[in-house]
């Protein structure tokens, strides 16, 4: 279920109950997933891969090299060459002084220029400054039951990934389970092929640095290509990159690995409650026709916020595709053997092709916490 990771939730609860302080401030790195995590530990997902892909740093600390004055819009800093992730629009907060400083306009050489004079003076000439693609969060608004949760939006900074480069679109990497040759149209994988690998996906052999072909169909652990493999494998466990769209994002405290902080699906969509009949397929009913997704929409479901999902001979897991829209009812391809309910959410799938630069424009990346 999207939201705070176990790591974050446990730390918040320990802090709330007075058992332990929150972890020290750490850098933040944004990642993309082609298959969303399957647990609150943010495990089970498949991180994006491909030419030039890397997590992008969206927050971190830098020690100033000069005093901060409210009569100046510039701060002397270490050379920017060591901090290329700092971009215009980032928020600047003085951790040492515990005060807001301002917003980045430019960072050139050893000079950081703000959009205006510093809002507060620093404590000394070596204050620790926190830079973030998000400003300070806003409090909740309204009164129950119509309350909007606390939130924060990247109001000034554009979050940009490296440009997709090379000869293959971005996607997910899987290991082959046997060698293959140019005389065959089939590839045996090391495990059952996940549902995000679909017909039409490009196949690139990362190990051999060679284009292989296009997926025609998938069955069990076998991938069938639309034509014989264009290049033979290097061995029996080559890493194969299958093109696939990004469906979710995550924040971690390291460039690779690290502790997961939070994650969510792509798309500005809310969780919507539904009830479901016992049928083949089960018919989902939501409260309003405006909440019912159009046919062909991608959704995910959960019972975390209440309800009990209907029993099924299939599975509610992963991405489901909607059909049979009628008023406030629709189906999601799941045959049910009992009644029940839960919540569903639509999501956006974003392919990232060669030479495309994926980014989140200003005021489009909002985090909320109730």
N, C-alpha and C positions, 0 to 999 in steps of 0.2 A: 504494500500500500504506500503510495507516495506521501511525502511529508518528512518530518524529522527522522533521521536514522536512529537506530538503537543507541549508538554512541552519543548522539546529541540528547536524545530523550532521557537516557540514564543520567547524564551529567546535569541536565536541568532539574530532574527530580531530586538528585543528591544535593543540589544547591538549594532547591526549594525547602527541603526538609532539614537543612542545616548539617548534612552529613559530610559534605566536601565542597570546596570552592570550584568554580567553573575552571576549565583548563585555560592555560595561558593563551593569549592571542596568537594566532598562527595565520600563515598565508592561506589564500583561498584560490582553488583552481576549478574552472568550469569544464565539465566533460559532457559528451553526447553519447547516447545509447541507441543502438539499433534494435535491441531487445531490452525491455525495461527490467529492473530488478524484480525479483519474486519474493523478497522478504524485507522486513524492516532493517535488517543488518546491511541492506543494499548489496545483497549477493544474488547470484542467479542471472544477472543481466549480462549483456554483451556490449562492451564499449566500442565506439566507432573506431575504425582503422582505415588505412589507405595512405596514398602519397601525401606526405607533409602534415598528416593529422597529428595534433598534439593538444593536450589540455591547455587552456588559456588562463593565465593568472589574472584574477579580477580584484585581488586585495592583498595587502602585505604591509610590512613595517620598514621604514627607512630612518636612520638616525641623521638628523639635521647637522649641518656643519657651520651653522651660524645662528645668531639670535633671531627671534621672531618679534616684529614690532607692529603695532596697530597703525603706524604711520607709513607702512610700506606694503606693497603688493608682491615683493620678491623675498625669497628665502634662499640662502646659500646652502647647497646640498652636495652630496657626493656626485661624481660625474654620472650623468644619465646612462652612460654606456652599460653600467651594471644593473640598470633598472628599466629596461625597454618596455616593460609591461605597464608603466605609468602613462596614462593617456589623458587627453583633455576631457574635462567634465568629471573627473574623479573627485570624490570628497576627501578632504584632509582634516584629520582629527589629531590633536596633540595628546598622546597617551600620558606623557610625563606631567603635563599641566592639567590634564583632564578637561580640556576645552576644545570647542570647535574652532577651526582655523579658517577654512574657506574651500574654494573649488579651484582645481587646476585649470589654468589657461594654456600654459606651455611649460615644458621642461627641456631646457637646452643647455648642454654643457654642465656647469655646476649651478645654474640658476633656475629655480622653480618660480614661475610667475603665476599668481592667483588672478582670478577674475576681478578682484577688488582688494583693498587693503585687508590685512589679516583681521579677522573678527576679534581675536584675543591675542595677547602677548604670550610668548613662550616662557618657560621657567629658566632657561639658560641657553647655551649655545650648542648643546648636543641633545636636544629633546628628541624623543622617539615619536615619529609621526606615522599614523595609520592612514593608508590610502585605500579607497574602496570605490568600486563602480557604482555603489549605492550610497545615498546620503543617509543621515540619521532617520530611523523609522518614525512613522506617524502613529499616534495612538488610535485606538478604536473610536468609533463615532456612533451616536444614536443610543437608544435605550432598548432593553429587551422587550419584545422578542426581535425587534428590527435593528440589530446591531451589526455594523460593519467591523470586521476584525482589524487589529493593528496590521500595518502594511508598510512596505518600502518598495520604491520603483527606481530604476536606473534613469533618473530624470536628466542627467547631464552627460553620462559617458556612453559611448558605443562599445559594445562587447564584440570583439572580432576574432574569429579563428584564423589560422593560417589558410592561405588559398590552397584548395585541393590541386595537387600537382601530380605529375607522372602520367601513366597511361591507363589508370583505372579509377572509376568513381569510388567515393568512400563507401564503406560497408562494414561487414563483420567478418572476422577471420575464423576459419574452422580447419581442423587437421584432417587430412586424408587418412584412410585406413589401409590403403594399398596403393601400389604404384599403378600408373596408367600410361598408355601409349597413344600415338597418333592414329592407331588403327581402331580405336574404340570410342564409342559415344557415351560410355558410362564411367562414372567415378565412384568407387566405394569409399565412403567416409568412415571415420573412426568411431562414429556413434550415429544414432538416429538424427536425421537432418531436421533442424528446428523449423518451425512454421514461418519464420521471417524470410527464409530462403524460398523464393517463388519463381515461377516461370518468367523468363525474360531477364532474370538477373545476370549481370556480367560475372564471369569467373576469371580471376587472375591468380597465377601461381606466384606467391610472394617469395617462396624459397628458390624457385628457378628464374624469377624475374621475367615471367613470360605470360602473354595472354593465352587463355585456354579456350574460351568459347562462351556460349550463352546457355543458360538453363532452359531445358524444354519441359522437364517434369521432375518430381521428387517422389520417392517411395521408400519408406523406411530409412535405411542408411545409404541408399543409392541415388546419385544425381545423374540424370540423363541429359546430355547436351543436345542441342539442335543439329549438331554436326560433329564429326570426329574431332577429338581434341587437337587444337592447333599446335600444341607443343607437349612433349612427353614430360612426365614428372621427373624430379631429381632423385626421388626415393619413394619410400612407402608411406611417409608421414609428412608430406609437403604441406605447408600452410597455405590454404586457399582463401582468397578474399572474394566474398560474394557481395555485389553491390546491394545496398539496402538503405532505406530512408532513416533519418534520425526520428525517434519517437519520444525520447525523454532526455532530460538533462540531470546532472548531479553536481554538487559542490563537494570537493575533497580538500584536505589540508596538505596535499603533496602533489607534485607533478605526475607521479605514477604511484599506484598503490595508495597508501595513506589512510587516514580515517575519513569515512564518509560523513558529511555534515547533514545534508538534506538532498532530496531529489523530487522531481515532479515530471509529469507528462508534458509534452509540447502542446500549446494551444490554450487560449484564454477561455476555458470551459469549467463549469462548476459541477460538483457531484450532485446528482439528481436522484431522489428516492423512487423506487419502483416496486410494484408487486408483480408476481408472475404466476401464470396458470400451469397446470399439469397438461402438457400437450407435446406434440412432435411437429414442429419445434414449439417450445414454451412461448407464450405471448406475454410480453412485458407491457405494463401499463404505468404511465407516469401521471402526475397531477394536471399537466397542462399540455395542450397541443403544441405550444411554443417550445416546450422542453423536449418533445419527441424528435429524435435525430432523423435526418433524411435517409432514404434508402442508400446503402453503400457506404454509410459512415463507419468509421472505426471507433469502437468503444471498449472500455474495460469496466469490470464490475467488482464490487467488494461488499462485504457485510460488516466491515470494521466499525462503521458508524451506527449500526443497528440492523435488525432483521436477521433472517436466516435464509440463505440461498436455497432454492429448491433442489432436491436430490435430482441427479441426472445420470444417464448412462454415458454421457460425454464429459465435458469439462467446461467450467466457467473461466478457466485460466487463460491468460494471454489476451491478444487482441481479437475482438469479435467483430463481425461485419453485420450491419443491420439490414433488414428487408421487411417487406409487407407492412409498410407504414399505413396506418389508418387512424386519423384523429390523434389520440394520445397513446395509441398502442403500436407495437412493432415487435419483430422477432430478431434474435441474434444468433440463429443457427444452433441453438442448444436444445436438445430433446430432454424434457423434464419428466420425472416420474413422481413429482409431488409439487405442492404449491409453496410459495415462500416470497421472499423479497430481499431487497438490499439497496445499493446505490450504483448508478452507472455514470460514466463520464465520457464524453467525446474527446478525441485527441487529434492532433495534427501530425501527419507524416511528411517529413521534409527531405526529399532526395538532395544529395550534394554531388553534383557532377564534376568532371574534370574542369579545372580553371575557374570554378565557382568559389567565392569567398563567403562563408557562412557568418552571419553576424546578427546581433540583436540591436536594433536601432534604439535611440533614446526613448524613454517612457514606454517601452514595450515589455520589460522584464520585471514583473511584480512578484514579490514574495509576501505571503500573509501568514499570520499566526494568531490563533484564537486563545 
